[in-house]
Amino acid sequence: MMKKEELQAIASQLKHPSGEKGIEMANMMHETNINMTRHSVQNLHLTSGNTILELGHGNAGHLEYIVEQAQDLVYYGLEMSALMCQEAQQINAAVVAKKQAHFSLYNGTDIPFEEASFDKIFTVNTIYFWQEPEKLLSEIYRVLQSKCTFCITFAEESFMKQLPFTQFEFELYSTGKAEKLIGKTAFQIIHKETLTEKVKSKTGELVDRNFTTLVLRKR
């Protein structure tokens, strides 16, 4: 059994990776989240020339997959973790050099871009850590172009509550709870989908994880 302090440390690293442990955690997150990330990106239906924003990209090991989706895409990534911002720039140095990818830091709530800057926005497994959910959603709405798409992908509460570290720092969401939150904003939900995938638990066995993607549109 892990001690409370160890569980708190895991939760803290998942929220805001730092130090050598943060790099390990980012590599693990990339591997365990890749199917969820691809599902979110597929639901964006990227087309040539799109400008994309991702919130909480981790080490952005998935960026290559994104830029393969269509011609002349430009990607912007925002992170709360300076370590992840740095890792993402190193891992994707070639794409950054071509000015096709840009990484920067933010405080998790205020988005440092002009209104209507993006055609497509997405985020994977960050909803649990939103400090001011309604404010962040209104910021996303502001920087998204009219009639354009925002995808939120997250693991369902039914799965997440089985993980001992999620009692710290995490706000868990079911589809219904997420829909209720979105109902307080001007976004319109145009599609929702829950899938089940097999993932390795911390002890090595395969378990079923339910995850949901909500596709929202700016009216």
Summary of the structure (lengths in Angstrom):
residues: 219
radius of gyration: 16.6
end to end distance: 48.7
largest distance: 50.2
contacts: 700
relative contact order: 0.15
helix: 40%
strand: 27%
